[in-house]
Amino acid sequence: MIDGFSFKDVYGIGDLLQIMQCLRSEGGCPWDREQTHESIKKNLIEETYEVIEAINQQDKALLCEELGDVLMQVVFHAQMEAEEGSFTFENVADGVCKKLIERHPHVFGEVEVTGSEEVLRNWDDIKKRSKGQTSQTETMLSVPRELPALMRATKVGFDWPDISGAVDKLYEETSELSGAIESGSEEEIAEELGDLLFSAVNVSRFVGCDAEEALTAATDKFMRRFACVEEKARERGLKLEELSLSELDALWYEAKLDLLSK
C-alpha cells in the first residue's frame, strides 16, 4: 500500500492526480513507470475514438466512462512532465482557462456578436493573432499532419468562389486518374488518386458535409449491402466467388432495394 493514499466512496480530480503520481512512483506500477509520451500516444487516440463511439451510441454511462479514460491520458502525460520539472497538470488547466477567456471576448469582455458564425470568425482571428499567423500558408501549415487525412484536407482546402469550381475540379481529377490508370504508373496513380480525394473533400466543404463522417456512413452502407448480398446468395445455395459480375450486380441491386424499403 502506498503511504498517504486512502480509499474513498467518491474521488475527485485531486485524487486522480495523486493516484497517477503513486502509479509512477518507485513503489507504484512497473508498467506505468516505464511509459513515455511516445509509448502511450496511440492510447490517447484510441480513447478519443471510444468517446466518439459512446456519443454515436447515445450511451451516457459509457460516455462518462470513456471521458474519464481520456482525462486519465491527459493526467498521465502531465505527470510525466511534472517529474521532469517542465509543467504540471495545473499549468495545463491554467493554459486552457486563459485560452477560453481570450477567445470568448463576447462573454468575458465587451465584444458583441450576432450569432454563432461571428463567434467562430472571432475565434479563428484571435487564434491566428495569438499564434502570429500572418498568411493563409502559415495557417495551413499549422494544421497537424497527424490528423486523419480527410479531416486535415478539410482544414487546408482551397476556397473556390463558389461550388461550381470545386465540382469542375472533381471531374477534372477523375479524368486525370483515369489517364494515370491507363498509363500503368503506380506513382502517378497514387498522386492522382490523392488529388481526387482532396477535390472531393473540397466539395464536401462547400455543401457543409463532414467528409470523414460521410465516408464512414458510406462504408457502413457498403457493409450492410454486402451482408445482405451474402445472405441472399446463401439462401439460394450460391457461392459469391462462383457468380458472374452480372449476377453479383443483380444481387447487389436487389439488396439495395431491400435495404431502402426498410
Disulfide bonds with the S-S distance in Angstrom:
none
